[in-house]
């Protein structure tokens, strides 16, 4: 029992750092949309899409490789640490060096040649991200979940604080709106119109401040690059990198393709870079669904593995799926019927013109959560290669759908492409799982709840009452109808406390 409690406690701490971190980062959305022009938010969105891709390339699957080889022979943990950290140190020096060296031509290709310095900051961020990854993995291996969570949250809070310092405090002093005695000093560090640069610089400083917390790991590190020893690690790691890249395509390639495939005159008064800014800001509102899925994943993975030998496991997994869908459809419905209220988080009204994509993205992420539920079959049957196949399948669907839809329906095409990808991945996982690890999922119940929620959202979009008070009351009524229907259908399970 003590081991289970320990695992649950560590899972909660890891989940806390991730979920609280996402919430804090989400709070930057209203802040950024109040201080950044559309084009700058587009640049910020695009650059961090590249960071997501390049982090996987820089790390090259060595984080999981370190876990694999350190647990295989615990007496060689330090050796495994030295080899994996040496590998990522060498590759990150090379890759970051190339980004910095060719920052000017890269910035020109990305269509902001006057800001090649953004690429320099980005190269340094990627370098520090990569160098810190293996020390963080070591904390997890040592079961130091509390320290792991503390350092992660410290970094996030530092990043937010520096953003506020540069983009609000320094700006207000520079404009003479507060503390005029400090204006002379602020002029030495603050440049108007450099908001994206300060966002990147804040990230870099926060990364640098994490290094002292990992002093014991760095103190014991010895650079080691034995080709014979690293070769099997490399062979183990590179498929993980490709799997990670395929998964990241599904998450961020839309923002990259949107910029290059959307004609500048597609939206009146918006350049393609500004359209990326609108899409990126509205995409953040789907975070409500993402947070629910993230919380479920932290709790779900250990739960599924712990129940694998239970003879009632398939029935239990089916029930988990049913209530997961109910919770997610409530989130989907609650956000979608109140888009104008949630849209107020986007402080500048120009960002709100893309709000119609939010219900599509919420529904897309709902199916991503369904896919995570369904993925239990290849995890429990040791067929993880099928997960790689499904990831590459999803990446192909995402790229093709974006290619076909963006020129026709703009950033709505990217949202629809995301939905198609996750829906087909969930469908494919269900069909394959039904063959190797049958679970009696109630498809009729799932379809009913999802389609009912979609129908209610469509009604809320199409039917607006002239009086605002009655209109909000009507939307609340739609949510209430859904909750009452759920209760009426599931009341027997509620009474039995969801036992199988």
C-alpha positions in Angstrom: 0.0 0.0 0.0 2.9 2.4 0.8 4.3 2.0 -2.7 0.9 2.8 -4.2 0.5 5.9 -2.0 4.0 7.0 -3.0 3.3 6.5 -6.7 0.0 8.4 -6.3 1.7 11.3 -4.5 4.5 11.5 -7.1 1.9 11.4 -9.9 0.0 14.3 -8.3 3.2 16.3 -8.0 4.2 15.8 -11.6 0.7 16.6 -12.6 0.6 19.7 -10.4 3.7 21.1 -12.1 2.4 20.5 -15.6 -1.2 21.5 -15.1 -0.5 24.5 -12.9 2.2 25.5 -15.4 -0.3 25.3 -18.2 -2.8 27.4 -16.3 -0.2 30.0 -15.5 0.9 30.1 -19.1 -2.7 30.3 -20.2 -3.0 33.5 -18.1 -0.5 35.0 -20.4 -3.0 34.9 -23.2 -5.1 37.9 -22.1 -1.8 39.7 -21.3 -0.2 39.1 -24.7 -3.3 39.9 -26.6 -3.4 43.3 -24.8 0.2 44.2 -25.6 1.1 42.4 -28.8 0.0 43.5 -32.3 -1.5 40.6 -34.4 1.6 40.2 -36.5 3.8 40.0 -33.4 1.5 37.4 -31.8 1.8 35.5 -35.1 5.6 35.6 -34.9 5.5 34.4 -31.2 3.1 31.6 -32.2 5.3 30.5 -35.1 8.6 30.6 -33.2 7.3 28.5 -30.4 5.9 26.0 -32.9 9.5 25.6 -34.2 10.7 25.3 -30.6 8.3 22.4 -30.0 9.7 20.6 -33.1 13.3 21.3 -32.5 13.3 20.3 -28.8 12.5 16.8 -30.0 15.4 16.8 -32.6 17.9 18.3 -30.1 17.0 15.8 -27.4 16.9 12.9 -29.8 15.0 10.5 -27.5 17.8 10.5 -25.0 15.6 11.2 -22.0 13.8 7.9 -22.4 17.1 6.3 -23.3 18.6 7.5 -20.1 15.7 5.9 -18.2 16.1 2.6 -20.1 19.8 2.2 -19.6 19.9 3.5 -16.0 17.2 1.1 -14.8 18.7 -1.8 -16.8 21.8 -1.7 -14.7 21.4 0.7 -11.7 25.1 0.4 -10.9 25.9 2.2 -14.2 23.4 5.1 -13.7 26.2 7.7 -13.6 27.7 6.2 -16.8 24.4 6.3 -18.6 23.9 9.9 -17.4 27.4 10.9 -18.7 26.8 9.3 -22.1 23.3 10.7 -22.7 24.2 14.1 -21.4 27.4 14.2 -23.5 25.4 13.3 -26.6 22.8 16.0 -26.1 25.5 18.5 -25.1 27.4 17.8 -28.4 24.3 17.8 -30.6 22.8 20.9 -29.0 26.1 22.8 -29.4 26.2 21.9 -33.1 22.5 22.6 -33.8 22.2 25.8 -31.7 25.5 27.0 -33.2 24.1 26.5 -36.7 20.9 28.4 -35.9 22.9 31.3 -34.4 25.4 31.3 -37.3 22.7 31.3 -40.0 20.2 33.5 -38.0 20.1 36.2 -40.7 19.2 33.9 -43.7 16.8 31.9 -41.5 15.1 35.1 -40.4 14.9 36.3 -44.0 13.3 33.0 -45.0 10.7 33.4 -42.2 9.9 36.8 -43.5 11.2 39.0 -40.7 14.9 39.7 -41.7 15.1 42.7 -39.4 14.7 40.4 -36.4 17.5 37.8 -36.9 18.2 38.3 -33.1 15.0 36.4 -32.4 16.7 33.3 -33.9 19.8 33.9 -31.7 17.6 33.9 -28.6 15.7 30.8 -29.9 19.0 28.9 -30.5 20.1 29.7 -26.9 16.6 28.7 -25.5 16.8 25.3 -27.4 20.4 24.8 -26.0 19.4 25.4 -22.4 16.2 23.4 -22.8 18.2 20.4 -24.0 21.0 20.6 -21.4 18.4 20.7 -18.6 16.3 17.7 -19.9 18.5 14.9 -18.7 19.0 16.4 -15.2 15.2 16.7 -14.9 15.0 13.0 -16.0 17.5 12.2 -13.2 15.2 13.8 -10.6 12.3 11.6 -11.8 14.5 8.5 -11.7 15.5 9.4 -8.1 11.8 9.8 -7.2 12.4 13.5 -6.3 9.1 14.6 -7.6 8.8 17.5 -5.1 12.1 19.1 -6.4 11.1 18.4 -10.0 7.8 20.3 -9.5 9.4 23.1 -7.6 12.0 23.9 -10.2 9.4 23.7 -13.0 7.0 26.0 -11.3 9.9 28.4 -10.3 10.8 28.6 -14.0 7.3 29.3 -15.1 6.7 32.0 -12.4 10.0 33.6 -13.3 9.1 33.7 -17.0 5.8 35.3 -16.2 7.4 37.8 -13.8 10.0 38.8 -16.4 7.3 39.2 -19.1 5.4 41.6 -16.8 8.7 43.4 -15.9 9.7 44.0 -19.5 6.3 44.5 -21.2 4.4 46.4 -18.5 6.8 47.9 -15.9 9.6 49.0 -18.2 7.1 50.1 -20.9 5.2 52.3 -18.5 8.3 53.9 -17.1 9.7 54.4 -20.6 6.5 56.2 -21.6 6.7 58.4 -18.5 3.5 57.0 -17.0 5.1 55.9 -13.7 8.3 56.3 -11.7 9.9 59.0 -13.9 13.1 58.9 -11.8 13.8 55.5 -13.2 13.2 56.4 -16.9 16.9 57.0 -17.6 17.8 53.5 -16.3 15.0 51.8 -18.1 16.0 53.4 -21.4 19.2 51.4 -21.2 17.4 48.0 -21.3 14.0 48.7 -23.0 13.4 49.2 -26.7 9.9 50.0 -27.9 8.4 47.5 -30.4 10.7 44.6 -29.2 8.0 42.7 -27.4 8.6 39.3 -29.0 12.3 39.7 -28.2 11.5 40.3 -24.5 9.3 37.2 -24.4 12.1 35.1 -25.8 14.7 36.8 -23.4 12.4 36.1 -20.4 12.3 32.4 -21.4 16.1 32.3 -21.7 16.7 34.0 -18.4 14.3 31.6 -16.6 16.1 28.6 -18.2 19.4 29.9 -17.0 18.2 30.3 -13.5 17.3 26.6 -13.3 21.0 25.5 -13.6 21.9 26.1 -9.9 19.1 23.7 -8.9 20.8 21.0 -10.8 24.3 21.7 -9.5 24.7 18.1 -8.0 24.1 16.6 -11.5 26.4 19.0 -13.3 29.1 18.6 -10.6 29.2 14.8 -11.1 29.1 15.0 -14.9 32.1 13.9 -17.0 32.0 14.3 -20.7 32.1 10.9 -22.3 31.7 10.0 -25.9 32.6 6.4 -26.5 31.2 5.5 -30.0 30.9 1.8 -29.1 28.9 2.5 -26.0 26.7 5.2 -27.4 25.9 3.3 -30.6 23.2 1.0 -29.0 21.8 4.1 -27.2 21.5 5.8 -30.6 19.8 2.8 -32.1 17.3 2.7 -29.2 16.7 6.5 -29.3 16.2 7.4 -32.9 12.8 5.7 -33.3 11.6 7.6 -30.3 12.6 10.8 -31.9 10.7 10.1 -35.1 7.6 9.1 -33.0 7.9 12.4 -31.1 8.2 14.3 -34.3 5.2 12.6 -35.8 3.2 13.5 -32.7 4.4 17.1 -32.7 3.3 17.5 -36.3 -0.3 16.9 -35.2 0.0 19.6 -32.6 1.9 22.5 -34.2 2.3 22.1 -38.0 -0.9 23.9 -38.7 0.6 27.2 -37.4 3.6 26.8 -39.7 1.6 25.8 -42.8 -1.0 28.5 -42.2 1.6 31.2 -42.6 3.0 29.9 -45.9 -0.2 28.7 -47.5 -2.7 31.4 -46.7 -2.7 34.3 -49.2 -2.2 37.7 -47.6 -5.5 39.0 -48.9 -7.6 35.9 -47.8 -8.9 37.9 -44.8 -9.6 41.5 -45.4 -7.1 43.7 -43.6 -5.0 40.8 -42.3 -1.6 39.5 -43.6 -0.9 35.8 -43.3 1.3 36.5 -40.3 -1.5 38.3 -38.6 -3.9 35.5 -39.4 -1.5 33.1 -37.6 -1.7 35.5 -34.6 -5.5 35.2 -34.6 -5.4 31.4 -34.9 -2.7 31.1 -32.2 -4.6 33.2 -29.7 -8.0 31.5 -30.3 -6.3 28.1 -30.2 -5.3 28.9 -26.6 -9.0 28.8 -25.6 -9.1 25.1 -26.4 -6.7 24.8 -23.4 -9.7 24.1 -21.2 -10.1 20.7 -22.9 -6.4 20.2 -23.0 -6.1 20.7 -19.2 -8.8 18.1 -18.6 -7.0 15.6 -20.8 -3.6 16.3 -19.2 -5.0 15.7 -15.8 -6.6 12.4 -17.0 -3.4 11.2 -18.6 -1.4 11.6 -15.3 -4.0 9.7 -13.4 -5.0 7.3 -16.2 -1.8 5.7 -17.2 -0.9 4.2 -13.8 -4.6 3.3 -13.2 -4.8 1.3 -16.5 -1.6 -0.6 -15.8 -2.6 -1.3 -12.2 -5.9 -2.8 -13.4 -4.5 -4.8 -16.3 -4.7 -8.1 -14.5 -8.2 -7.5 -13.1 -10.7 -9.8 -14.8 -13.1 -7.0 -14.9 -10.6 -4.6 -16.5 -12.3 -4.4 -20.0 -15.7 -3.4 -18.4 -13.9 -1.0 -16.1 -12.1 0.6 -19.0 -15.3 1.0 -20.9 -16.9 2.7 -18.0 -13.9 5.1 -17.7 -14.3 6.0 -21.3 -18.0 6.7 -20.9 -17.5 9.1 -18.1 -14.5 10.7 -19.7 -16.6 11.5 -22.7 -19.4 12.9 -20.5 -17.0 15.2 -18.6 -15.3 16.4 -21.9 -18.6 17.0 -23.6 -19.7 19.2 -20.7 -16.5 21.2 -21.1 -17.0 21.4 -24.8 -20.6 22.6 -24.3 -19.9 25.0 -21.5 -17.1 26.8 -23.4 -18.7 26.7 -26.9 -22.1 28.2 -25.9 -20.3 31.0 -24.0 -17.7 31.9 -26.6 -18.4 35.6 -26.3 -17.6 35.5 -22.6 -14.4 33.3 -23.0 -13.5 35.5 -25.9 -13.0 38.4 -23.4 -9.8 36.7 -22.4 -8.5 37.9 -25.8 -8.2 41.5 -24.7 -7.8 43.1 -28.1 -11.0 42.7 -30.2 -9.1 42.0 -33.4 -8.1 38.6 -32.0 -11.8 37.6 -31.5 -12.6 37.3 -35.2 -11.3 33.7 -35.1 -13.5 32.5 -32.2 -15.5 30.3 -34.5 -12.6 27.8 -34.6 -12.7 27.2 -30.9 -15.7 24.7 -30.8 -14.0 22.7 -33.6 -10.7 22.7 -31.7 -12.4 21.7 -28.5 -14.1 18.8 -30.3 -10.8 17.8 -31.9 -9.1 17.7 -28.5 -12.0 15.7 -27.1 -11.2 13.0 -29.7 -7.5 13.3 -28.8 -8.6 12.4 -25.2 -10.6 9.5 -26.6 -7.5 8.3 -28.4 -5.4 8.4 -25.2 -8.1 6.3 -23.6 -8.1 3.8 -26.4 -4.3 3.6 -26.5 -4.4 1.4 -23.4 -4.6 -1.6 -25.7 -1.2 -1.2 -27.3 0.4 -0.3 -24.0 -0.9 -3.4 -22.2 -0.1 -5.7 -25.1 3.4 -4.4 -25.7 2.6 -3.3 -29.2 3.8 0.2 -28.8 5.0 0.2 -32.4 1.4 0.5 -33.3 1.3 3.8 -31.5 4.2 4.9 -33.7 2.2 3.9 -36.8 -0.9 5.7 -35.6 1.2 8.8 -34.9 2.7 8.8 -38.4 -0.7 8.2 -39.8 -2.1 11.2 -37.9 0.8 13.4 -39.1 0.2 12.5 -42.7 -3.5 13.3 -42.3 -2.7 16.6 -40.6 -0.4 17.8 -43.4 -2.7 16.7 -46.2 -5.8 18.2 -44.7 -4.0 21.5 -44.0 -2.7 21.5 -47.5 -6.2 21.0 -49.0 -8.2 23.1 -46.6 -6.2 26.3 -45.7 -6.4 27.8 -49.3 -10.2 27.2 -49.2 -11.3 28.1 -45.7 -8.3 29.7 -44.1 -7.5 29.1 -40.4 -10.8 27.2 -40.1 -9.2 24.7 -42.4 -6.4 24.2 -39.8 -9.0 23.6 -37.1 -10.9 21.1 -39.2 -7.7 19.4 -40.1 -6.9 19.0 -36.4 -10.4 17.5 -35.9 -10.0 15.1 -38.8 -6.6 13.9 -37.6 -7.6 13.1 -34.0 -11.0 11.6 -35.1 -9.3 9.2 -37.5 -6.5 8.3 -35.0 -9.2 7.5 -32.4 -11.2 5.4 -35.0 -8.0 3.6 -36.1 -7.0 2.8 -32.5 -10.5 1.5 -31.8 -10.5 -0.8 -34.7 -7.0 -2.2 -34.0 -7.7 -2.4 -30.3 -10.8 -4.4 -30.9 -8.7 -7.0 -32.5 -5.9 -7.3 -29.9 -7.5 -6.2 -26.7 -11.3 -6.1 -26.9 -13.0 -3.6 -24.6 -16.9 -3.4 -24.6 -17.0 0.4 -25.3 -20.5 1.7 -25.6 -20.3 3.4 -29.0 -24.0 4.3 -29.0 -23.7 6.1 -25.7 -20.5 7.9 -26.8 -22.1 9.0 -30.1 -25.3 10.1 -28.4 -23.5 12.4 -25.9 -21.1 13.9 -28.5 -23.8 14.5 -31.1 -26.2 15.9 -28.5 -23.6 18.4 -27.3 -22.7 19.3 -30.9 -26.5 19.9 -31.6 -26.8 22.1 -28.6 -23.8 24.2 -29.6 -25.1 24.7 -33.1 -28.5 25.8 -31.6 -26.6 28.3 -29.4 -24.7 29.7 -32.4 -27.7 30.0 -34.7 -30.2 31.3 -32.2 -29.5 34.5 -30.3 -32.1 36.3 -28.2 -32.2 40.1 -28.6 -32.1 40.7 -24.8 -28.6 39.8 -23.4 -30.0 38.6 -20.1 -32.5 36.2 -21.8 -29.7 35.1 -24.2 -27.4 34.1 -21.4 -30.3 32.5 -19.6 -31.0 30.5 -22.8 -27.4 29.3 -23.0 -27.5 28.2 -19.4 -30.7 26.4 -20.1 -29.0 24.4 -22.9 -26.3 23.3 -20.5 -28.9 22.4 -17.9 -30.8 20.3 -20.5 -27.7 18.4 -21.2 -26.9 17.8 -17.5 -30.4 16.6 -16.9 -30.3 14.2 -19.8 -27.0 12.8 -18.5 -28.3 12.4 -15.0 -31.5 10.7 -16.3 -29.5 8.2 -18.4 -26.8 7.5 -15.8 -28.6 7.7 -12.5 -28.3 4.0 -11.8 -24.5 4.2 -12.1 -24.4 7.3 -9.9 -26.3 5.4 -7.2 -23.8 2.6 -7.3 -20.8 5.0 -7.2 -19.6 3.9 -10.6 -18.6 0.4 -9.4 -18.2 -2.3 -12.0 
